[in-house]
Amino acid sequence: MSTRLSSSPPASIIINNCNYGRYVAQAIRSAQQQTYEHTEIIVVDDGSVDDSKDVICGFGDEVKAVFKSRGGQASALNVGFLESQGEVILFLDADDELLEHAVESSIQAFSENPELSKFQFRMRVINAAGVPDGQVKPAYRMRVPTGDVRRQELTFPFDIPRLPTSGNAFSRNVLQRIMPIPELYGASGADWYLVHVAALYGPVDFSPEIGSSYRVHGANHYE
């Protein structure tokens, strides 16, 4: 059963970081620059051994920082979710960035359709320096299924264009039903679980507008 969002519902941006000290500040700043006011920022550092802790601590009480021993991406997302209060949740990889309207667009989508399990938005690809290279995820030629996609998820999930971690917003009600994420996913891949399993619990919406940046820098855990 869905629950209609409250007026001006809180949102949470949960940043998971592991040895991305050179990028995590940009991720945090992109979260701080959101046009939607009622947004908390949680940064979970998963046992980094670089300068990540110093970078994160430099933001002081502007973010809620959690430092934990190494457990993998699923573990970090699970911890961040337990710390969160938002009715709409965005998970942000520390090497990615959100565009300033990402949370506001997500809140609008869930307010218009409280039944949604997740809201997705297109991502632009940027290089290590943060410069767009002209590519987008998914490509404009690809059709992203929306609405009730349970049949597709159960029959051909690998053929559905999948938005990486930072291209999704989730209903807290749905996440409470499917989390914690199994920690067998290790260093990466926890978003695969989230985006596919969440879609079994309610309709999906997609905005063709770009809402975040996916950074390709040569040391990505996945790509």
Residue frames as qw, qx, qy, qz and C-alpha x, y, z in Angstrom:
[[0.000, 0.889, 0.457, 0.000, 0.00, 0.00, 0.00],
 [0.416, 0.404, -0.021, 0.815, 1.38, 3.44, -0.93],
 [0.279, -0.716, -0.411, 0.490, 1.37, 6.49, 1.33],
 [0.310, 0.867, 0.183, 0.344, 0.85, 9.95, -0.12],
 [0.527, 0.157, -0.264, 0.793, 3.83, 12.21, 0.49],
 [0.244, -0.734, -0.411, 0.483, 3.50, 14.85, 3.15],
 [0.254, 0.959, 0.082, 0.100, 3.58, 18.52, 2.23],
 [0.170, 0.842, -0.483, 0.169, 7.21, 19.49, 1.46],
 [0.970, -0.240, -0.015, 0.029, 8.43, 15.95, 2.24],
 [0.331, -0.758, 0.520, 0.212, 12.04, 15.49, 3.35],
 [0.864, 0.456, -0.212, 0.011, 14.47, 13.95, 0.90],
 [0.653, -0.602, 0.408, 0.212, 17.76, 12.19, 1.56],
 [0.640, 0.660, -0.394, 0.010, 20.87, 12.04, -0.60],
 [0.822, -0.460, 0.326, 0.078, 23.07, 9.15, 0.52],
 [0.444, 0.762, -0.471, -0.037, 26.62, 9.28, -0.85],
 [0.941, -0.262, 0.176, 0.125, 28.64, 6.08, -0.71],
 [0.270, 0.864, -0.421, 0.044, 32.40, 6.50, -0.89],
 [0.895, -0.306, 0.235, 0.224, 35.40, 4.22, -0.96],
 [0.595, -0.278, 0.353, 0.666, 38.78, 5.72, -1.85],
 [0.351, 0.667, 0.427, 0.500, 37.29, 8.43, -4.05],
 [0.356, -0.649, -0.218, 0.636, 38.82, 11.29, -2.11],
 [0.222, -0.142, 0.363, 0.894, 39.58, 13.10, -5.35],
 [0.163, -0.336, -0.621, -0.689, 35.90, 13.19, -6.32],
 [0.275, -0.534, -0.775, 0.196, 33.80, 13.02, -3.17],
 [0.085, -0.421, -0.229, 0.874, 33.90, 16.79, -2.57],
 [0.212, 0.049, -0.468, -0.856, 32.28, 17.39, -5.96],
 [0.344, -0.359, -0.842, -0.210, 29.60, 14.85, -5.13],
 [0.250, -0.523, -0.600, 0.551, 28.88, 16.55, -1.81],
 [0.014, 0.321, -0.036, -0.946, 28.78, 20.01, -3.37],
 [0.262, -0.134, -0.667, -0.685, 26.34, 18.78, -6.02],
 [0.349, -0.496, -0.791, 0.079, 24.10, 17.57, -3.20],
 [0.208, -0.480, -0.363, 0.771, 24.39, 20.91, -1.41],
 [0.054, 0.190, -0.289, -0.937, 23.38, 22.82, -4.54],
 [0.015, 0.420, 0.884, 0.205, 19.97, 21.16, -4.87],
 [0.185, -0.329, -0.171, -0.910, 17.07, 23.51, -5.48],
 [0.663, -0.499, -0.481, -0.283, 14.87, 21.48, -3.12],
 [0.149, -0.706, 0.400, -0.564, 15.34, 22.85, 0.39],
 [0.761, -0.417, 0.343, -0.361, 14.29, 19.92, 2.57],
 [0.872, 0.338, -0.348, 0.062, 17.21, 17.67, 1.68],
 [0.617, -0.683, 0.388, 0.043, 19.59, 15.96, 4.07],
 [0.603, 0.612, -0.511, 0.021, 23.02, 14.77, 2.97],
 [0.825, -0.445, 0.347, -0.038, 24.52, 11.59, 4.38],
 [0.481, 0.655, -0.582, -0.029, 28.03, 10.45, 3.46],
 [0.916, -0.314, 0.245, -0.046, 29.03, 6.88, 4.25],
 [0.255, 0.721, -0.642, -0.056, 32.74, 6.18, 3.91],
 [0.989, -0.056, -0.027, -0.133, 33.40, 2.48, 3.45],
 [0.837, -0.387, 0.221, 0.317, 36.86, 2.05, 4.95],
 [0.540, 0.811, -0.099, 0.204, 38.77, 4.41, 2.65],
 [0.770, -0.372, 0.043, 0.517, 42.55, 4.48, 3.02],
 [0.415, 0.460, 0.158, 0.769, 43.11, 7.65, 0.94],
 [0.103, 0.011, -0.291, 0.951, 42.36, 11.23, 2.05],
 [0.287, -0.505, -0.645, -0.497, 38.57, 10.73, 1.90],
 [0.448, -0.619, -0.570, 0.303, 38.06, 11.21, 5.65],
 [0.286, -0.348, -0.078, 0.890, 39.81, 14.57, 5.67],
 [0.068, -0.174, -0.479, -0.858, 37.81, 15.73, 2.66],
 [0.390, -0.554, -0.684, -0.271, 34.49, 14.63, 4.16],
 [0.455, -0.571, -0.458, 0.507, 35.27, 16.09, 7.59],
 [0.236, -0.038, 0.108, 0.965, 36.05, 19.39, 5.89],
 [0.245, -0.459, -0.506, -0.688, 32.32, 19.86, 5.35],
 [0.122, -0.154, 0.571, -0.797, 31.71, 19.84, 9.10],
 [0.310, 0.295, 0.787, -0.444, 28.11, 19.59, 10.22],
 [0.451, 0.378, -0.246, -0.770, 26.82, 20.44, 6.74],
 [0.703, 0.120, -0.626, -0.315, 26.66, 16.67, 6.15],
 [0.812, -0.407, 0.333, -0.254, 26.02, 13.66, 8.32],
 [0.425, 0.570, -0.702, -0.037, 29.20, 11.60, 8.03],
 [0.915, -0.274, 0.240, -0.172, 29.45, 7.91, 8.85],
 [0.272, 0.639, -0.719, -0.032, 32.84, 6.17, 8.85],
 [0.921, -0.156, 0.259, -0.246, 32.81, 2.38, 8.84],
 [0.440, -0.387, 0.757, 0.290, 35.11, -0.51, 8.16],
 [0.287, 0.303, -0.648, -0.638, 35.26, -1.89, 4.63],
 [0.525, 0.163, 0.772, -0.320, 32.16, -3.89, 3.79],
 [0.257, 0.249, 0.763, 0.538, 31.36, -3.12, 0.16],
 [0.154, -0.188, -0.257, -0.935, 28.86, -0.90, -1.61],
 [0.525, -0.468, -0.628, -0.333, 25.79, -2.79, -0.37],
 [0.540, -0.418, -0.531, 0.502, 26.96, -2.42, 3.21],
 [0.179, -0.096, -0.075, 0.976, 27.50, 1.32, 2.77],
 [0.315, -0.294, -0.420, -0.799, 24.07, 1.86, 1.21],
 [0.576, -0.471, -0.668, -0.032, 22.42, -0.15, 3.97],
 [0.430, -0.357, -0.409, 0.721, 24.08, 1.93, 6.68],
 [0.016, 0.035, 0.127, 0.991, 23.19, 5.17, 4.92],
 [0.415, -0.409, -0.577, -0.572, 19.55, 4.19, 4.61],
 [0.553, -0.497, -0.618, 0.256, 19.33, 3.42, 8.33],
 [0.321, -0.292, -0.219, 0.874, 20.66, 6.92, 9.04],
 [0.019, -0.198, -0.396, -0.896, 18.19, 8.62, 6.70],
 [0.215, 0.397, 0.610, -0.650, 14.85, 10.32, 7.33],
 [0.251, 0.271, -0.349, -0.861, 13.75, 11.19, 3.80],
 [0.719, 0.321, 0.472, -0.397, 10.52, 10.03, 2.19],
 [0.777, 0.626, -0.062, 0.013, 12.36, 10.06, -1.15],
 [0.665, -0.549, 0.398, 0.312, 15.88, 8.61, -1.26],
 [0.644, 0.727, -0.237, 0.008, 18.62, 9.24, -3.81],
 [0.823, -0.371, 0.261, 0.343, 21.80, 7.16, -3.65],
 [0.380, 0.899, -0.215, -0.022, 24.81, 8.95, -5.12],
 [0.899, 0.010, -0.040, 0.437, 28.13, 7.30, -5.94],
 [0.398, -0.769, 0.019, 0.500, 31.00, 9.45, -4.72],
 [0.377, -0.191, 0.493, 0.760, 32.50, 9.79, -8.19],
 [0.126, 0.577, 0.653, 0.475, 29.22, 11.04, -9.71],
 [0.003, -0.130, -0.214, 0.968, 27.34, 14.34, -9.40],
 [0.181, 0.655, 0.726, -0.104, 23.71, 15.42, -9.27],
 [0.105, 0.432, 0.269, 0.854, 22.37, 18.29, -11.32],
 [0.055, -0.081, 0.446, -0.890, 20.79, 20.93, -9.12],
 [0.612, -0.060, -0.060, -0.786, 17.17, 20.02, -9.97],
 [0.409, 0.077, -0.904, -0.097, 17.48, 16.25, -9.40],
 [0.040, -0.216, -0.832, 0.510, 15.78, 16.15, -6.00],
 [0.356, 0.316, 0.186, -0.860, 13.09, 18.65, -6.92],
 [0.536, 0.205, -0.574, -0.584, 12.18, 16.67, -10.04],
 [0.331, -0.031, -0.938, 0.101, 12.06, 13.47, -8.00],
 [0.115, 0.256, 0.643, -0.713, 9.82, 14.97, -5.33],
 [0.471, 0.287, -0.113, -0.827, 7.46, 16.25, -8.01],
 [0.495, 0.122, -0.780, -0.363, 7.24, 12.80, -9.62],
 [0.251, -0.161, -0.906, 0.300, 6.44, 11.05, -6.34],
 [0.214, 0.275, 0.410, -0.843, 3.97, 13.76, -5.32],
 [0.530, 0.244, -0.319, -0.747, 2.10, 13.31, -8.60],
 [0.836, 0.019, -0.480, -0.265, 2.08, 9.51, -8.28],
 [0.456, -0.601, 0.552, -0.355, 2.55, 8.19, -4.72],
 [0.977, 0.017, 0.175, -0.122, 2.37, 4.62, -6.05],
 [0.570, 0.695, -0.429, 0.094, 5.80, 4.95, -7.71],
 [0.912, -0.317, -0.020, 0.261, 8.54, 2.62, -6.60],
 [0.541, -0.356, 0.221, 0.729, 11.30, 4.58, -8.31],
 [0.370, 0.910, 0.088, -0.168, 11.86, 7.59, -10.51],
 [0.743, -0.081, 0.323, 0.580, 14.70, 7.58, -13.03],
 [0.246, 0.926, -0.034, -0.284, 16.41, 10.33, -14.98],
 [0.808, 0.510, -0.070, 0.286, 18.91, 10.36, -17.81],
 [0.595, -0.669, 0.173, 0.412, 22.61, 10.78, -16.97],
 [0.497, 0.828, -0.259, 0.030, 25.29, 12.58, -18.93],
 [0.909, -0.104, -0.053, 0.400, 28.76, 11.03, -19.07],
 [0.008, -0.968, 0.244, -0.062, 31.65, 13.18, -17.85],
 [0.743, 0.348, -0.454, 0.348, 35.39, 12.54, -17.77],
 [0.643, -0.286, -0.465, 0.537, 37.72, 12.65, -14.78],
 [0.205, 0.013, -0.110, 0.972, 37.86, 16.44, -14.97],
 [0.208, 0.523, 0.605, -0.564, 34.07, 16.72, -14.99],
 [0.234, 0.396, -0.352, -0.815, 33.76, 17.64, -18.66],
 [0.786, 0.314, 0.410, -0.341, 30.79, 16.07, -20.56],
 [0.293, -0.280, 0.757, 0.512, 31.92, 13.86, -23.44],
 [0.427, 0.182, -0.408, -0.786, 28.62, 14.00, -25.33],
 [0.385, -0.123, -0.904, -0.139, 27.35, 10.57, -24.27],
 [0.534, -0.313, 0.241, -0.748, 24.25, 9.95, -22.18],
 [0.139, -0.033, -0.983, 0.112, 22.87, 7.00, -20.22],
 [0.695, 0.162, 0.653, 0.254, 20.68, 5.54, -21.55],
 [0.197, -0.042, 0.497, 0.844, 21.26, 6.56, -25.16],
 [0.397, 0.278, 0.096, -0.870, 18.46, 8.68, -26.63],
 [0.509, 0.145, -0.658, -0.536, 17.59, 5.91, -29.10],
 [0.269, -0.084, -0.941, 0.186, 16.76, 3.49, -26.26],
 [0.525, -0.505, -0.279, -0.625, 13.24, 3.22, -24.90],
 [0.047, 0.172, -0.786, 0.592, 13.02, 3.03, -21.10],
 [0.389, -0.453, -0.761, -0.253, 9.93, 1.08, -19.94],
 [0.150, -0.200, 0.404, -0.880, 7.69, 2.92, -17.48],
 [0.732, -0.221, -0.126, -0.632, 4.56, 2.12, -15.55],
 [0.858, -0.278, 0.388, -0.188, 4.06, -1.47, -14.45],
 [0.454, 0.631, -0.616, -0.127, 7.26, -3.21, -15.58],
 [0.660, -0.362, 0.618, -0.228, 6.94, -6.38, -13.49],
 [0.927, 0.305, 0.211, -0.048, 6.50, -8.64, -16.51],
 [0.550, 0.747, -0.316, 0.199, 9.63, -7.26, -18.15],
 [0.215, -0.702, 0.607, -0.303, 11.60, -7.52, -14.91],
 [0.757, -0.205, 0.581, -0.217, 10.63, -11.16, -14.45],
 [0.882, 0.378, 0.280, 0.020, 11.19, -12.25, -18.04],
 [0.721, 0.443, 0.030, 0.531, 14.04, -10.21, -19.54],
 [0.374, -0.885, -0.089, 0.263, 15.62, -7.93, -16.87],
 [0.571, -0.336, 0.336, 0.670, 18.99, -7.81, -18.64],
 [0.337, 0.437, 0.531, 0.643, 17.35, -6.21, -21.68],
 [0.135, -0.924, -0.356, -0.025, 15.88, -3.29, -19.72],
 [0.353, 0.621, -0.215, 0.666, 18.01, -0.12, -19.87],
 [0.656, -0.572, -0.405, 0.281, 19.33, 0.17, -16.32],
 [0.033, 0.894, -0.148, 0.422, 20.20, 3.48, -14.74],
 [0.562, 0.143, -0.604, 0.546, 23.27, 3.26, -12.48],
 [0.364, -0.443, -0.619, 0.536, 23.07, 4.20, -8.79],
 [0.120, -0.371, -0.147, 0.909, 23.06, 7.96, -9.31],
 [0.195, -0.073, -0.511, -0.834, 20.26, 7.96, -11.89],
 [0.438, -0.428, -0.765, -0.199, 17.46, 6.88, -9.54],
 [0.269, -0.304, 0.418, -0.813, 15.24, 8.11, -6.74],
 [0.381, -0.180, -0.906, -0.038, 13.37, 5.63, -4.58],
 [0.573, -0.588, -0.170, -0.545, 10.29, 5.59, -2.39],
 [0.137, -0.452, 0.734, -0.488, 11.21, 5.10, 1.24],
 [0.801, -0.060, 0.327, -0.499, 8.18, 2.84, 1.65],
 [0.903, 0.351, -0.231, -0.087, 9.51, 0.51, -1.04],
 [0.368, 0.568, -0.648, 0.349, 13.08, 0.54, 0.29],
 [0.458, -0.391, 0.591, -0.536, 11.80, -0.47, 3.71],
 [0.924, 0.086, 0.188, -0.323, 10.38, -3.59, 2.09],
 [0.886, 0.420, -0.161, 0.114, 13.45, -4.63, 0.11],
 [0.271, 0.653, -0.549, 0.447, 16.37, -3.53, 2.27],
 [0.255, -0.737, 0.469, 0.415, 18.88, -4.42, 3.55],
 [0.667, 0.592, -0.395, -0.219, 20.60, -5.16, 0.25],
 [0.974, -0.156, 0.054, 0.156, 22.29, -8.59, 0.36],
 [0.192, -0.877, 0.381, 0.221, 25.96, -7.86, 1.01],
 [0.800, 0.002, 0.520, 0.299, 27.13, -10.61, -1.31],
 [0.530, 0.828, 0.145, 0.113, 27.35, -7.95, -4.03],
 [0.752, -0.127, 0.021, 0.647, 30.76, -6.92, -2.72],
 [0.313, -0.284, 0.053, 0.905, 32.54, -3.79, -3.95],
 [0.276, 0.214, -0.230, -0.909, 29.90, -2.87, -6.55],
 [0.263, -0.145, -0.859, -0.415, 26.63, -4.00, -8.09],
 [0.038, 0.348, 0.755, -0.554, 24.30, -3.23, -5.19],
 [0.334, 0.356, -0.014, -0.873, 22.42, -0.82, -7.43],
 [0.334, 0.038, -0.815, -0.472, 21.53, -3.74, -9.72],
 [0.170, -0.336, -0.889, 0.262, 19.54, -5.21, -6.84],
 [0.087, 0.443, 0.386, -0.804, 17.86, -1.90, -5.99],
 [0.311, 0.311, -0.293, -0.849, 16.75, -0.88, -9.47],
 [0.395, -0.015, -0.824, -0.407, 15.39, -4.29, -10.43],
 [0.236, -0.325, -0.872, 0.280, 13.78, -5.40, -7.18],
 [0.111, 0.335, 0.323, -0.878, 12.19, -2.02, -6.43],
 [0.357, 0.138, -0.448, -0.808, 10.35, -2.19, -9.75],
 [0.334, -0.214, -0.910, -0.125, 8.46, -5.27, -8.52],
 [0.184, -0.443, -0.686, 0.546, 6.77, -3.16, -5.82],
 [0.185, 0.784, 0.329, -0.494, 5.19, -0.38, -7.83],
 [0.614, 0.736, 0.217, 0.184, 5.19, 1.50, -11.12],
 [0.589, -0.262, 0.172, 0.745, 8.29, 3.21, -12.50],
 [0.304, 0.932, 0.167, -0.105, 8.63, 6.67, -14.00],
 [0.682, -0.048, 0.246, 0.687, 11.41, 8.09, -16.18],
 [0.136, 0.917, 0.044, -0.372, 12.37, 11.63, -17.11],
 [0.786, 0.468, 0.126, 0.384, 14.20, 12.08, -20.41],
 [0.039, 0.942, -0.195, 0.270, 15.84, 15.17, -18.91],
 [0.639, 0.259, -0.548, 0.473, 19.38, 14.81, -17.58],
 [0.574, -0.773, -0.100, -0.250, 19.45, 14.72, -13.78],
 [0.674, -0.641, 0.321, 0.179, 22.97, 13.60, -12.92],
 [0.412, 0.746, -0.517, -0.088, 26.48, 13.04, -14.24],
 [0.977, -0.146, 0.132, 0.079, 28.17, 9.66, -14.52],
 [0.016, -0.861, 0.488, 0.144, 31.93, 10.02, -14.28],
 [0.969, 0.178, 0.001, 0.172, 34.20, 7.71, -16.29],
 [0.124, -0.924, 0.360, -0.031, 37.73, 8.13, -15.02],
 [0.563, 0.503, -0.653, 0.065, 39.59, 4.89, -15.65],
 [0.132, 0.183, -0.863, 0.452, 39.30, 3.56, -12.11],
 [0.659, -0.204, -0.037, -0.723, 35.55, 2.97, -11.89],
 [0.454, -0.206, 0.822, -0.274, 34.55, -0.01, -9.79],
 [0.707, 0.365, 0.571, -0.199, 32.10, -1.10, -12.49],
 [0.666, 0.708, 0.209, 0.111, 32.83, 0.64, -15.80]]
